[in-house]
Amino acid sequence: MSVENLSAVGIVTAAVLYMLAFLTHVVEWASVRGVEHPSHKARLRSETWGRMGLNLTVLGAICATIGVVCRGIAAHRLPWGNMYEFVTSALLFVVIAYLVLVAVRQVRWMGIAVTLLLAVGNGLAATVFYVAVAPLVPALHSVWFVIHIVAACIAAAALNVGAIASIMYLISMNARAKAERTGIPVRGLLAKLPSPESMDTLAYRAHAIGFPIWTFTIAAGSIWADYAWGRFWGWDPKETWSLVTWVVYAAYLHARSTAGWRGRPAAIIAIIGVACFWFNFIGVNLIFNGLHSYAGI
């Protein structure tokens, strides 16, 4: 088996393991769904499924790491030359950030959303975005390109963690609002989620880290653009959507610090922000023609 094929197998295996982890987390939640006071046996069963999901996620991260590293070895360069490589690398940063948070903050409650993102993302990479190893186009031969992509991957990790925390915050708030209307207490794992305030704080801190890194990503990209194309900014579709994403996240941070916009409104803006992020990362390459078209399929 060639190193390139080993890389592809690593990404496919990671996608399968992430999907199994997602399904395992679904069972974890479903096993105590609607139960106000689950028995010790039910709690133990749910905990076992949760740990199994985490272990599968770790295995998936190992396989994804093998896939990304082997891709670089096969290409004799850093594996960031096309959309397939961008997506697999960014998702590797996301899963690493999640696993670090699990170790230091016990955020396994994010697992069901994180593993779904990882499974879908790596699955699309393996089945739709995959391209054979090829040399870099001349525009990518710059240290600023490397800096630009590394910063983008780190920003991806922080911003996606923040978005998932915002999604879980909204789910928790909706469950609590329903409980207040019906008089039926929140049950199952929803009752064991951290307080909405702590999830909102986690989302804010993740975005507070991701936003300046995304700002630096755009700045590094501008320097690279001047090196590659002789201008810092040209309103290329990728550049435009990078700015749109930046504006949305700036609005989130402003909303988060403004009375009356905290909580639900800010969380919705965060979700819009991550949608813009992934559209910029993937959708722009598929829909528009521009100087970044080399990054498409």
C-alpha positions in Angstrom: 0.0 0.0 0.0 1.4 3.4 -1.0 1.7 6.2 1.6 -1.0 8.1 -0.3 -3.4 5.2 -0.1 -2.6 4.8 3.6 -3.5 8.5 4.1 -6.9 7.9 2.3 -7.6 4.9 4.4 -6.8 6.9 7.6 -9.3 9.6 6.7 -12.0 7.1 5.7 -11.4 5.1 8.9 -11.6 8.3 10.9 -14.9 9.2 9.3 -16.3 5.8 10.2 -15.1 5.9 13.8 -16.5 9.4 14.2 -19.9 8.3 12.9 -19.8 5.3 15.3 -18.9 7.7 18.1 -21.8 10.0 17.2 -24.2 7.0 17.2 -22.8 5.9 20.5 -23.4 9.4 22.0 -27.0 9.3 20.6 -27.5 6.0 22.5 -25.9 7.7 25.6 -28.6 10.4 25.4 -31.4 8.2 24.4 -30.9 5.7 27.2 -32.0 8.2 29.9 -34.2 10.4 27.7 -37.4 11.5 29.5 -36.3 9.9 32.8 -36.4 12.3 35.6 -34.6 10.1 38.1 -32.8 7.3 36.2 -31.9 4.3 38.1 -28.2 3.6 39.0 -28.2 0.9 36.3 -29.5 3.3 33.7 -27.0 6.0 34.7 -24.2 3.5 34.5 -25.3 2.3 31.1 -25.5 5.9 29.8 -22.0 6.6 31.3 -20.6 3.5 29.6 -22.0 4.6 26.2 -20.6 8.0 26.7 -17.1 6.7 27.5 -17.3 4.4 24.5 -18.1 7.4 22.3 -15.1 9.3 23.7 -12.8 6.4 23.1 -14.0 6.0 19.5 -13.4 9.8 19.1 -9.8 9.3 20.3 -9.3 6.4 17.9 -10.8 8.6 15.1 -8.4 11.4 15.9 -5.4 9.0 15.8 -6.5 7.8 12.3 -7.1 11.3 11.1 -3.6 12.3 12.3 -2.2 9.3 10.4 -4.2 10.4 7.3 -3.0 14.0 7.4 0.6 13.2 8.2 0.8 10.5 5.5 -0.7 12.9 3.0 2.1 15.3 3.7 4.7 12.5 3.3 3.2 11.4 0.1 3.1 14.9 -1.3 6.6 15.8 0.0 5.1 19.0 1.3 2.7 20.3 4.0 -0.8 18.9 3.2 -2.6 22.1 2.5 -2.7 22.4 -1.2 -6.4 21.8 -2.0 -9.8 21.7 -0.3 -9.5 18.0 0.6 -6.4 18.8 2.6 -7.7 22.0 4.1 -10.9 20.3 5.4 -9.1 17.2 6.9 -6.5 19.4 8.5 -9.0 21.9 10.0 -11.1 19.1 11.4 -8.0 17.5 13.0 -7.5 20.8 14.8 -11.2 20.8 15.9 -11.0 17.2 17.4 -7.7 18.0 19.2 -9.3 21.1 20.7 -12.3 19.1 21.8 -10.2 16.3 23.4 -8.1 18.9 25.2 -11.2 20.5 26.6 -12.6 17.1 27.7 -9.4 16.5 29.6 -9.4 19.9 31.3 -13.0 21.0 31.4 -15.1 17.7 31.3 -17.1 18.8 28.2 -18.1 15.4 27.0 -21.6 16.8 26.7 -20.3 18.4 23.4 -19.5 15.0 22.0 -22.7 14.3 20.2 -22.4 17.6 18.1 -18.6 17.4 17.7 -18.6 13.9 16.4 -21.4 14.7 13.9 -19.4 17.6 12.5 -16.3 15.4 12.3 -18.1 12.4 10.7 -19.8 14.6 8.1 -16.7 16.7 7.4 -14.3 13.8 7.0 -16.9 11.8 5.1 -17.4 14.6 2.6 -13.6 14.9 2.3 -13.1 11.2 1.6 -16.0 10.9 -0.9 -16.5 14.3 -2.5 -13.4 16.5 -2.0 -10.7 13.9 -2.5 -8.1 14.6 -5.2 -4.9 12.8 -5.9 -1.6 14.2 -4.5 -0.2 16.9 -6.8 2.5 19.6 -6.6 1.6 23.0 -5.2 0.6 25.7 -7.6 3.2 28.5 -7.7 1.1 30.9 -5.7 1.3 28.6 -2.7 5.1 28.6 -2.4 5.3 31.2 0.4 5.9 31.0 4.1 3.0 33.4 4.5 0.7 30.8 3.0 1.8 28.3 5.7 1.2 30.9 8.4 -2.1 31.7 6.9 -3.3 28.1 6.8 -2.0 27.2 10.3 -3.8 30.3 11.7 -7.0 29.4 9.8 -6.9 25.8 11.3 -6.4 27.1 14.8 -9.3 29.6 14.3 -11.4 26.8 13.0 -10.9 24.8 16.2 -11.8 27.7 18.4 -14.8 29.0 16.4 -16.3 25.6 15.9 -16.0 24.8 19.6 -17.7 28.1 20.3 -20.5 27.4 17.9 -21.1 24.0 19.3 -21.2 25.4 22.8 -23.7 28.0 21.6 -25.9 25.3 20.0 -25.9 23.3 23.2 -26.7 26.5 25.1 -29.8 27.0 22.9 -30.9 23.4 23.4 -30.6 23.7 27.1 -32.4 27.0 27.2 -35.3 25.6 25.1 -35.5 22.6 27.4 -35.7 24.9 30.5 -38.3 27.1 28.9 -40.4 24.1 28.0 -40.1 22.9 31.6 -41.3 26.2 32.9 -44.3 26.2 30.5 -45.4 22.7 31.2 -44.3 22.2 34.8 -42.5 19.0 33.8 -38.8 19.2 34.9 -35.9 18.7 32.5 -35.0 15.1 32.4 -32.2 12.8 31.2 -28.9 14.1 30.1 -30.4 17.5 29.4 -30.8 17.9 33.2 -27.1 17.1 33.6 -25.8 19.7 31.2 -23.8 22.5 32.7 -25.7 25.6 33.5 -26.6 27.7 30.4 -24.4 30.5 31.9 -21.4 28.3 31.9 -22.0 27.1 28.3 -22.5 30.7 27.2 -19.2 31.6 29.0 -17.4 28.7 27.2 -18.7 29.9 23.9 -17.6 33.4 24.5 -14.1 32.4 25.6 -13.7 30.2 22.5 -14.8 33.0 20.2 -12.6 35.5 22.1 -9.7 33.3 21.2 -10.8 32.5 17.7 -11.7 36.0 16.6 -8.2 37.6 16.9 -6.7 34.5 15.3 -9.1 34.8 12.4 -8.2 38.4 12.1 -4.5 37.4 11.9 -5.5 34.8 9.3 -6.9 37.5 7.1 -3.9 39.7 7.6 -1.4 36.9 6.8 -3.5 36.0 3.8 -3.3 39.6 2.6 0.5 39.6 2.9 0.6 36.3 1.0 -1.7 37.8 -1.6 0.7 40.6 -2.2 3.5 38.1 -2.6 1.5 35.9 -4.9 -0.5 38.3 -7.0 1.0 41.8 -6.3 -1.9 43.2 -4.2 -3.0 43.0 -0.6 -6.7 42.9 -1.3 -8.7 42.4 -4.5 -12.3 41.4 -3.4 -11.8 37.9 -4.6 -14.8 35.7 -3.5 -12.7 34.0 -0.8 -11.4 37.4 0.5 -14.9 38.8 0.5 -16.4 35.9 2.5 -13.4 36.0 4.9 -14.4 39.6 5.6 -18.1 38.7 5.9 -17.2 36.0 8.4 -15.0 38.5 10.3 -17.9 41.0 10.5 -20.3 38.4 11.8 -17.9 37.4 14.6 -17.2 41.0 15.4 -21.0 41.4 15.7 -21.1 38.4 18.0 -18.5 39.7 20.4 -20.2 43.1 20.4 -23.6 41.5 21.1 -22.1 39.4 23.8 -20.9 42.5 25.6 -24.1 44.5 25.1 -27.0 44.3 27.5 -30.1 42.8 25.9 -28.1 40.9 23.3 -26.4 38.3 25.5 -27.6 34.8 25.6 -29.9 33.6 22.9 -29.3 36.5 20.4 -25.6 36.2 20.7 -25.7 32.4 20.3 -27.7 32.7 17.1 -25.1 35.1 15.7 -22.4 32.6 16.6 -24.2 29.9 14.6 -24.5 32.3 11.7 -20.8 33.0 12.0 -19.8 29.3 11.8 -22.1 28.8 8.8 -20.3 31.7 7.1 -17.0 30.2 8.1 -17.7 26.8 6.5 -19.3 28.5 3.4 -16.1 30.4 3.0 -14.0 27.3 3.6 -16.0 25.1 1.2 -18.9 26.7 -0.6 -16.9 29.5 -2.1 -14.6 27.0 -3.7 -17.5 25.1 -5.2 -19.6 28.0 -6.4 -17.4 30.9 -7.4 -14.4 31.3 -9.7 -11.5 33.3 -8.4 -7.9 33.3 -7.5 -8.5 30.7 -4.9 -10.1 28.3 -7.4 -7.1 26.0 -7.2 -8.4 25.0 -3.7 -11.5 23.4 -5.2 -12.2 19.8 -6.0 
